[in-house]
Amino acid sequence: MKKVCLLAFSIFAFHFSLVFAQAPAIHTSADIYMQLKKLNVLGSVLYIAAHPDDENTRLLAYFSKEKQYRTGYLSLTRGDGGQNLIGDEQGIELGLIRTQELLAARRIDGAEQFFSRAYDFGFSKNAAEALRIWGHDKILSDVIRVIKKFKPDIIITRFPGDARAGHGHHWASALLANEAFRLAGDSVAFNRLRDSVLAGTGVHQGQDVEKDSAGLVFLTGMPWQAKRILWNTFNFGNTNTTSPDQFKMEVGDYDPLLGQGFGEIAAESRSQHKSQGFGIPRQRGQATEFFATTGGEPPVNDIMDGVNTTWSRVQGGAAVEAMVNDIVEHYDFEHPEKSIDALVVLYKTISALPDGYWRNRKLDEVQNLIVECSGLFMEATTNSEYAVEGDSMRVSFFINEGNKADIHLDNVKFDGFDSSININIPYNQNIGFNKYFPVPVNRNATQPYWLVKPLDNGGSFDVTDPSLIGNAQNNPPYMAVFNLTVNGLHLIVTRPLQAKYTDAVKGEQYQPVVVIPPVIVSVSPSIALINIRPGNAYTANPVMQVKYKTNFSENQVPVTIKISEGASSVFTKDTVINAEAGKEFEMDVPIKKVYVKNIGTDLLGTEIYVTRNGHRYVYSHYLRSIEYDHIPHIHYFYRDNVKVLDDEIKTVGHSIGYVVGAGDKVPPALVQMGYNVKILNAADITDENLKQFDAIITGVRAYDVDAFLNEKYDVLMRYVKNGGNLIVQYNRSNQISNGQIKVGPYPFAISNIRVTNENAEVHILQPNSGVLNYPNKITDADFKNWIQERSIYQANTQDAHFEEPIGMHDPNEKESNGSLIIAKYGKGNFVYTGIVFFRELPAGVSGAYRLMANLIALKKNQ
């Protein structure tokens, strides 16, 4: 289930798996036992690929839970350019969803998650294009940064560094991983790359570039050389890159402590990628993974050959292993608290070792185990997801010790507050208190760190704080600090502030707390067409609806509403309001009265000026909330604008029946064109009901996600035969020609052919075709200013009934005529198109509107 509202973002730390925006993790005795055994494993693996869902979840689960290595996945992108099967979010919004889906997957398979600044700009056919658009040195520096922080002993890539990867991003991810493998351990080459990245930034070699505001560079820390880098070869579909001479691992084991095998865990993890429709069945039984070494010494007997994964790799650490073994041997599953004393001694022993990566890592693990063995539950919660700047929030602190452990609570600290609590925590008795905290008016609103600034040349995110690069998401805006003493050992335990409430259906719920401004501003529509011919009453006088929501309560508040077109103010209105928390105010402004052509922009934006306590504040951003049941609520801010198109668009017809597909924002665009749009479900598709529509349009991948369309084939064909126009946007299935999915009146297949260059030349093959002439004359100008791509999943047909009016191709590829095919059938017309209307219409590409209008207006046949 999904809900999108005006107001809600979830955040994870880089160095450890901080769980929040969900119910607190439960640690069983079996969990604790496995973590105790992991204390003696000092090895790490980093998996690198291009997108969310590229990772091998079975291998991650095996490394993390069976081998107990520290395991991470570096996804170069956040998946912004993919399709969406569960909603209509695209671009950065889809990237936000897929980020959270990856984090949900990691909570299941036990790995950690990292990202580079690369933006998923859509399908790429080669690595050269991907690296050019991303910025080779910039993203390479990000990969090195993650390697130097994570310090993997072994690096594994999902894809090869050549065309067998099947996608330019995949190909590039392998090239960057292998290059970073070499550079991260080579001081000379590392410094050469650093100088390349710094060129033109005003920063010089030797400066503390980690703190540079340019945000373009990586840490200047010590080199780190992984032992080897391997390609995890695969057997996907018709492509088998495995071979008997490659290094092999059996990863299909069953773990009785977990009660499942790693194929089962992997299926649950991969099934979190719900926006991509990647739910898969649980797999049981043997499973072999294959590896080809691409750098370093090839493994012979074990993937960690030559890597010391014991405590002897730490100076003075040899004695620790015996201590851990003793704790494991004497562990009492019914009374984990009996291990606390020994864990305290272990903590003190490890802390006496020289400072270093594994020392500090294991200290964190031991502290977590002390807390888990005690059954200690600690949280800080509030009843609202929103902390409003200038307001206050009530925070509830709660502590309960589930096992009989001797732990002293020294104090609780929160946002400058230091509690007076100083007690021995009693067994299974609740300790709690509440306190109100002010939210400063100048506290920054919560924004995903990679969205604070606009994209850098459209290919990568621009991050101003280099220390954030690589992080999966922001740190929580508020943290509670619980200071504890256990057998003389002082421990500092932190918990994020979370919103906690009870849903009548779902029960107890946790969500992240986000800081928001007192006023949130939105405008609509996102695209306004002001030159529709002949048009109707709606298109003749389109309006810009300005909405602003107040998140505070106060009477007689002076407000000024200002509409700007770029840097020019085009409308101002003063008013006085009685503000209430959650109250929304709105105003309609005729667009033609405020829009001024040719002043440098086609965007209309709004600012709300509010005077409170003698100070004047300005607000201009909308808070977008994305809510799905399988991930925490997501929130981000952006400047809401109305893009005005004044190019002439001629339309014919009035009523459209629309079957919504996946990730579909086409219907609002049709409304802006003046059509009456009726969303159709299975019950609506009858012979009698379809007579009212000038055209029926199916959304992208509708036949893939709406099974009823196959069942309604005969009805739809009769609609066409009787004079209707059926327009089918792209689907991915290639079974149409085999008769398993029924779409058109004549056979055709759907190929994987894409034209990914949004500026690829479009050739007019049939200049007299009605679709290119009526009611709009389609010319080369209509294919300018497109975004991301031209066409995907094009038709492949030799059937003589189909007309192919246009052709196109990417550079150095042969022409393809399948982006738009049209067949006359009876009195009507059938259309299949891979043209990406679902991207171009929401982006305000006028040529896409004109071409869509022509498809709808296809003339009846006599």
N, C-alpha and C positions, 0 to 999 in steps of 0.2 A: 504494500500500500504506500502511496506517495501523497504528500501534501506540500503545496507551495503557498507561502503566505508573505505578507509584507515584512514581517519581522522573522534569524537563529544561527558554530564552527568548532570544529573539534581539533585538538592539538596534542602532539606527541613530542617528547624530548629526543635529542639525537643520541645521547650516550646510553640510554637504557630504555627498556620497554615499559613505559609508564602507561598504565591502564586507567582510562577515565572516559567519561561520556558513555558509560555502560555500567551495568551492575559490577560491583567490586569482584575481583577474581577470587575464586574458591580454591584453596590449596588442601588437597586430601593428603593422607599419610603417604600414599604412593607417590604423589607429586613431590613431597618433601624428600622422600627416599631417593628419587631420581636426581633431585638437585644436590643432595649430599654426595652422590657418586660423581656428579659433574664437577665438584670442587677439585678433583684430581685430574681433570682434563684441561690442558692448556694448549688448545689448538683452535684455529679459526679458518673459516671458508667464506669467501665472498663470491656470489653468483652475479653475473652482469648480463643484462639484455637491454632491450630498447623500450618496451611498453609494459604497463600492467597486463597481466595474463600471459606474458612470455615465459615466466619462470617455471621451472620444473618443480612443482610443489611436492612431489613424492621424494625427490632427492633432498629438498630443503628439510622436509620432515625427518628423513632418515639421518641426515647429518646432525640436526638439532636434537632429536629425541633419542636416537639409537647410539650414534657415535658421541653425542653430547658436546660437539664442537660449538663454539660461538659461530653462528651462521647468519649471513646477511644477504639481502638482495638489493642490488643497485639497478633501478629502472631509470634509464636516461630521461625518459619523458613521463608525463602523467596521463598519457592517453587522450589528450584533448581533441585529437583529430579523428577519433573513431566514431562509430555509430552507437546509438543508444536504444536498446530494446525495451526499457522500462519507463521512459519518459521522453520529454521533448528537449532536454538540455543538450546543448552543443558547445563546442569550443572549451573555454576555460571552465564552464560549469560542469561539463562532462569530465574534465580533468580533476575537478574537485571530488566528484563522485567516485571516480576510479582510484584516486588517492586513498579514499576511505575504504574502498573495497580491498585494496592491497593491504591496508592495515588490519582489516578484519581477517583476511587470509593469514597474515603473519601471527595473529593471536591464536590461530588454530595450529599452524605448523611449527611455531616456536622460533621462527627466524626474525630478524630485524629488517627494517625497510629504510632505504635511502633513495634520493633522487638527484639528478643533475639539474641544470637550468635549461636544458633543451626543451623546446616547445614542439609538441606533436602537430606538425602543420599538415598532416594528411599523408596519404600513400606516396612513397618515394620509390622510384625504380632503380636507383643506384646510390652507392655510398657517397660519391662525389657531390651529388646534389644535396644530400642530407648534411654533410660536413660543411658545405658552402653556406647553406641557409642557417645552420646552427651557429657557425663560427668554430672551426676546428680547434684552435688553441684554447678558446674559452671553455668548451665542453671537455676537452682533454684535461684541462687544469682541474675541472670539477671531479673527474674520475680519479685523478691523482690525489686530490684532497681527501676523498672518501677512503682510498687505500691507505693513506698516511694516518688517518684517524682510526680506521678499523683494524689496521695491521693484519691483514689475512696471511696465513701461511700458504694457502692455496687459493688461486683465482680460477673460476670456471665461467666460460661463456656459453650461452645457449646456441649461438649461431656461428657459422664460419665467416671469415672475412672475405667472402667472394659472393658471386651471384647466386650460389646455392642457398643463400639466406632468404631469398624470395622477396625481400623488401629492403629498400635502401636504408631505413633506420636499423633493421636487423644487422645488415652488412656493416654499417658504420659502428654499431655497438661493439662488434668483435674487433674491428680495427683499432678503435680507441682503447679498448681493454688491453689489447696486446701492446700497444704503444705505451700506455700508462704503466703496465707491468715492468717495462724496461726503464722508463724515465723515473719512476718513483724511487728506484734504488740507485740511480746514477746522478750524483751531485752536479756534475758538469752539464749534462744534458738537461737536468732539471732547471738549473739556473738559466740556461739558454732559452728554454720555453718560457720561464718567468719573464725574462726580458722582452720576449715577443709579445706576451700578453700585456705587459706594462707599457709598451710602445704607444705614445700619444696620450697617456693618462696623466703625465706630470709627476709620476712616481718613479724614483730611481732605485736601482739595485742597492741593497743594503738598508733601505728604509724598512720600518715595521709595516710591511704591506698588509698584514692581517687587519690592521685598523684603518686602512685606506677607505675613504668614502666612495671611491669609484666602484667598488664591489666587483672587480674583475679578476682578482688574483687568489691564489691558494696559499695555504700555510707555508711558512719558510722553515718548517721543522726538520728534524733529522730524516735522512733518506730511509725508505723501507723497501726491502727486497723480498717479495714472496718467493717461495721455493720453486713454484712452477705455475704455469697457466695452462689449462686444458680446455678443449672444446668438447662439450657434452653432446656427442653426435646423436642423431635421431633417425627414426623411421616414421615419417609422416606421410600418409596417403601413398602417393606413387614415388616418393623420394626417400630412399634409404641410404643414409650416409654412414651407417655402422659397418663394421667388418670384423671378422674373427681375430685379426691380429691386434685390434685395439685393446687398451686396458679395460677390464670389465669389473663391475661391482654388482652383487646381488642386494637389492634394496626392498624386496617384497616381504620382509620378515614380519612376523606377528609378535607383538609385545604384550605379555600377560599383565604387566603393570598398567598399561594403557587400555587393555581390553580390546585392542584392534590392531590391525596391521597398518603399515605406512601407506599402502595404496588406499586404504579407507580414509586415513587422515588427509591424504593428498586430495581425494575427491571432495571432502568437505571444504578444504581450503580453496580449491579451484572454483567450487560452486559459489563462492562469495562474489565472483565476477559477474554478477547478475545483469548489469547493464549491457554485457556482451553476450548474454545467453549462453554462459559456459557451465551450466549445471551438468554434472556428469555422474554416472553411477559409481558406487564404491567398488574398488577393485581389490580382490584378494588373491593370494598365491604368489608364486615367484615372479620377480620382475628384474631384468638385467639392464643396467645402464652402461653405456659405452663412452670411452673418452679417448680423444686424440691430443697428444701433447703439442702445444704450439709455442712453448717457451719454457726454459729451465730443464731440469733433469726429469726424464720420463719416469713415472712410477713403475715398479716391477711387481711388488707383492701387496702394497697398500697405497692408497692415494696419498697418504701422509709419509711415504718413504722419505727418510732423510730429515724429517721434522721431529724435533723433540717436543712431545706433547705432555711431558711430565713436569713435576715441580723442579727437577734438576736444571731446567732451563732458566730458573730464577736463582740468582746468587744467594746461597744460604737456604734455599727452599727445599732441600732434600728431605729434611725432617718433617715437613708438612704432610707429605704423602702418607707417612705412617700414622700421623694423627687423624687424618681424614679416614683412613681405612678402619681405624679403631672406632670412630664415631659411627661409621656405616655398619660395622659388625655388631655393635651393641644397640643399634637403633630399635626402639620399641614402637611398633606401628600403632598401638593403642594409646601410647603416652609419648608423643613426640617431644613434650616439654622436658623429658628426662635428658635430652641431648643438649639443652641450652647451656649448661655449665661447661661442657666440653667445647661447644661452639664459641663461647666467650674466650676460653683459653686459646682456641685456634685463631680467633680474631686478633688477639694480642700478639700471638706468635708471628702471624703474617704481617701485622703492622710494623713489627720490628725489622722487617726485611728492607733492603734498599728500595727507594721509591722507583716505581716503574709501572709499565702498562699492565702486566698480569697481576702484580701485587695489588694494584688499585682495583682492578676488575674483580678479583676474588674477595677483597674486603667488602665490596658491595654485595656479592653473592652471600657471604657469611652473615652480614647484617640482615639481609632479607630472610634468611633461614631462621635466625633467632626470633624475628617477629612472627614468622609463620609457625614455628614450633610452639610458640606461646598462645597461638590462637588469637592474637591481638588484632582487634578490628578498630580502626581509627578513620574518621572521616570528617570533612567540613562541608556542609551543604547549605544551600539556600533554596527558597521555594520558587524562584524565577530564573529563567535562563538569561535574563538581561540585567546587567548592572548599568544603570543610566548615569551618564556624566552629570555631576551636580546634584545627584540624588543620594540616597543611602540604601543599604541592603542589610537584611537580617541574616546573620550567619549562625548556624547551629553546629556546635562541636560535639562529637560523640566518641566515646571510648568504651570498649568491652573486651575483657580478657577471657577467652573461651577455655583455656587450659590453666591449670594451677601452676603458674610461673611467678617467680619473685621479681617483679619489674616495678620500678619506681618511675612515676611521671613527674619530671622536674618542672616543666611548664609547657604551654602552648603559645606559639607566636603566629601572628597573622597581620600582615600589612601595617607593621609598626606597633602592633598591640602585643603585650607580654602578659600572659595570664598569671594569676597568683596561685594557681593550682600547684601543689607540691605534696603528692600522696603516693603511697603504695597502691598499685591498682588491685582492687579486690577481685577475687575469682567470680566471673560470670555476673557481675553487678554493673549496671549501666552508669556511666559518668557522662554528664552532658551539661552544657550551658549555652546560652545564646547571647549574641552581642550585635549591635548595629554598627556598621562601618560606613563612613561617608565615601562616596565615589567622587574624586576631584573633578572639577569641571574641565580641567586641562588634561585629563588622562586620555591617552590615545585609544580610539575605538579599535576593536579587534578586527584585524584584516590579515588574511593569509599572506605571509611575508613575501611570497613571489608575485603577489598581485598589487603590492604597494605602488609600484611604478609600471608604466606601460611596457609592452613587449619591446625588446631591443631589436629593431629592424624586422620584427615579425617572426624571428627564428628562435629566440631564446628569451627567458625572463631576465629582467634587470634587477638584481638584488644589491641593495646599497650596503648591507652588513655582511661582509665576507664570512663571518663566523656562522651564519645561518645556512650557507651553501651546503647542500647534501642532506639537510634535515628533511624528514617527511612532512613536518608541519610545525606550527608555532608552539612555543612553550605556553602553558596555561597562564592567563593573566593574573590569577591569584593562587597562591600556595599557602597551605597551613603547615607549620613546622612543629612536630612533636618531639620534644627533647626527653629522652629516656635514660635511665641508668639500670644496668643489669650486671650484678656482681662487680660493681665498681667500674664497669665499662660504660662510657657515655656514648649513646647512639642518637643520631639525628635522623628522624624519619619524616619525609614530606608527603603530603597528599594534596592533590589539586582541589580547589573549590568546585563543586558540581551542583547543578540544579537537581533536586530530588522531589518527586511527586508520585502520586498514585493514580494510575489510569484504571477506570472501572473494568476494562477488558484485559489490558496487558499487565496490570498489577504495578508493582514498584518500578519506577523508571528513573534513570539517571541520564542527564544530558550536560554538555559543556556549558559553562557560563561565559558569556561574551559581553564586552563593554560596548555600549551603543550610545550615540548622541541623543540629546533631548528631543530633537526634531529629525524626522526622516522624510525625504522628498522623493516623489516619483512623478513621472509624466508618461502619458500614453497618447496615441499609439506609438510604437517604436518606429514605424514607417508610415508616412502620410503621403498619399498620392493626390496631387491637387490639379491634375490636368487629364482627367478621365473623360473620354468622349464616347457616346453622348452623355454618359453619367446619369446620376439620379439626384434626389434631394440630399442624400448622404454625401456623395462625392462632390456635389456642388459647393458645399460649405463645411469641409472637414474641420473638426475642432481638436484642439490640444487640451487634454484634461490634466490639470495640475492637482496633485494630491499631496498633502503633507500631514503626517501623523505626529502628535505631541505625546511624548513619553513622560510628561510631568503635569502637575495640576497647579494652576495659578489663574487668577482672574485679571481681566483688563490688561492683556499682554499686547503691546504694540508690535505689529507684524508688517513687513514690506515684502511683497511678492514681485520678483524681478525676473523677466524672461530675456535671455540674451541669445543672439545669433553670433557665435564666435565671440569676439571681443566687443561687439556692439550691443548695447541695450536697446531692445525693441518694445518693451512693455514694462510698466511699473504700476503697482497698486498698493496703497496703504490701507490697513485695516486694524481693528482691535479685536482680539478673541478672548474667550474664556477657555483656557486650556485645561484638558483633563487627560490623565494617563490613558493612552490607548485611543483617544478620540481622533477621528480623521476629518480633515477639512478638504474641500475640493472646489475647483473653479474651472469652467470651460472657457477657452479663449479661441475664437475663430482663427485658424492658421493663416488664412489669406490676409488677415488684418495685421499680422505681426511679421510674417515672413518677407524678407527683402532679398530679391534675386541678385546674384552676382556681387555679394559683399564678402566673398571669400570662404563661405562655409554653407552647408545645407543642414546644419544641426541647430536645433532649438533646445536650449537648456534652461533650467530654473534655479534660482537661488531664493532662499527664504531668510530674511533678516529678522531677528527676534531680539527685543530689548528686555533684559531682566536685571534687576538690581543695579540699574545705572550703566550696565554694560550691553553693548550691541554685539550679537553673535550671528554668524552666517552659516547656513546649512544648505548643502546642495546634493547630498548623496542618498541613494536608495539602499536599503538593506534587504538583500535577497536571501530568502530562506528556502532550502531544499531539504525535504524530509522523506526518508525511506526507512522501512522497518529494519533493514539488515545493516544499517550503518548509523553512526551518530548524526544528529542534525548538523547541517552545514550552513554557514552564514558568510557572506562577503559583501563588501560595499562597492558600488560603482556609481558613476555619474550618469543618471538617466537622461537620455536625449530623445528628441523626435527628429528623425531624418526625413527631410522634405524632398520629394521627387516631383519636379515640375515638367519632366519630359512627357510629351503627349502619348497616351496609351488609349487606343481605341478598343472598345469591348462590344461584343454581341452576345445576347443571352442574359438571363437573370438568375436562374436557379441552378445550384450545384449540389449534387449528392456526394458526400465525401466519406470514404472509409479510412479511418485513421490508421496509419502504420506505426513504425518505430521512429522515435525521435522526430516527431512531425510538427513543424510550425508553418506549414503551408496554409491551413484554413484561415488564420488571421490575415494573411496576405491577400487571400481571395476576397475577404470582407472589405479590405481597403480598396479593392478594385471595383466594388459596388455590387458584388454578387450576394445573393441570399444563399448561405451555406447551411446545409442540413447534414449533421453527422449521422451516418447510417450504421446500424447494427444488423445482425442477421435477420431479425424480424421485419426490418424495413425493406429488405430486398425482395420485393414481389413485383409481378408484372404490372399490376395496377398502380402501385405506389411510385414506381420509377418513371411513369409517364410524365410526371410534373417537372422532371429535371432536363435542362438543356445539355448537361454533361454529368457523367459519373467519373470521379477521380479516386484512385486508390493511392494511399500514402506509401512512402518508401517501405519496402519489405512487408507490405500488408499481406501478401500471399504466404510469406514465411511465418507470420505471427497470428494471422486470423484464419483458422481452419475453415470457417464457414464460407469463405470466398470460393473454395473449391466446390463446395456443395451447391453454391448458387450459380455455377457456370452457365447452365441452360437459361436461367432467368436473365443473366447479364447479356448473353448472346442474343436473346430475343429482343432485349432493349436496343442493342446495336442494330439488329436487322430491321427493326421498326423505325429507325431514324435517329437513334441516340448516339452520342459520342462517349466512348469509354477510354479513359486515359489512365494507363497503368504506369506508375513510376517504378523505379528499379526494384528488383528482387534478387536474392543471391542464389536461389535454387537453380540447378542446371537440369532439372528433371522434366521441364515442360515438354521437350520434344519426345520424351518417353511416355508421355501421357499420364504421369503420376500426379502432376499438377496441371489443371486446366485453366488456361488464361485466354489466349486469343482464338479467333475463328480459324486460323491457319497455323500450321506448326512452325515454331522457331525455338532456338535454344538461347540460353543466357550464358554469356562467356565471362571470363575474368578480365576482359579487356578494359583498361582504364586510360583515360587521358588526364594525367595528373597535373600537367602544366596549365595553370589557369589562364595563361596568355597564349596557349597553343592556337595556331591559325585555324580558323573554321572555314571550310570550303563549301560554297554553294554548288551542289551537284545538280539540282533540279530547280533552276531559277523561276520557272513558271508554276511550281507547286503552290497550291492554295495556302499551305501552312506558312509559306514565306511571304505571302502577299496580302492576305485578308484576315482581319481588317487593318493590320499593321504591315508596312513594308519592312521586312527584316533585312538588315545590311550588316556589313562588318562592324559598324559602330555599336550594334547591339551586343557584341561579344567582347566589349571592352570593360575593364574594371571588375572582372569576375574574381571570386576568391577561391583559394585552396585547390580547386580542380575544375575540369570541364564536365566529365562524364565518367560513370563507373558502371560495371556489370552490364556492358552493352549487349545488344542482341546480336545473334549470329544466325543469319537465315539465307537460304537460297530460294525461298518460296517466291514465285512470281507475283503473288498478290500484294506483296509489301512494297511500298514506296520508301526510298532512302534519300531524303532530300538534302542531307548535309553529311560531310565527312570531316574528320579531324584526326590528328595523331600527335603524339609527343615527339620531340626531336629524335632523329635517327631511328624512327620506327615507321612501319608501313601504315598506310591510310586505313582507317576503320570507318565504316559507314553505319554502324549499328547503334549510334547514340540516340537516334530517333527513327522509328519505323512506323509506317501508317498503312493500314489496309482498309479498303472499302468493303463493307459487308452488308448486303441488303441496301437499305436506305441510309445506314449510318456508317460510322468510322471507328476503327479500333486503333489505339496508339499504345506503343510501348516505348518508354524513354529512359535512358540512363543519365540524361542531363540532370545535374544536381540542383534542381529547383529548390530542394529542401534547404540548401545552403544559400543560394543566390537571392531568393525572395526575402528571407529575413534580413539579409545583408543590404537590401535596398538596391539591387542591380536592375536598372530600368529595362535593359534588354531582355532579361529573364521574364519580367512582367509582360512585356509585349509579346514574347514568344508563347507564353502560357495563354494569353488572351487569344492568340490565333488558334491554338489547339482546341480551346473550348468552343471557338467559333467555326470549326470545320463544317462545311456546308453539307446538307443532306444530299444523298444521291437520288437521281430520278429513276 
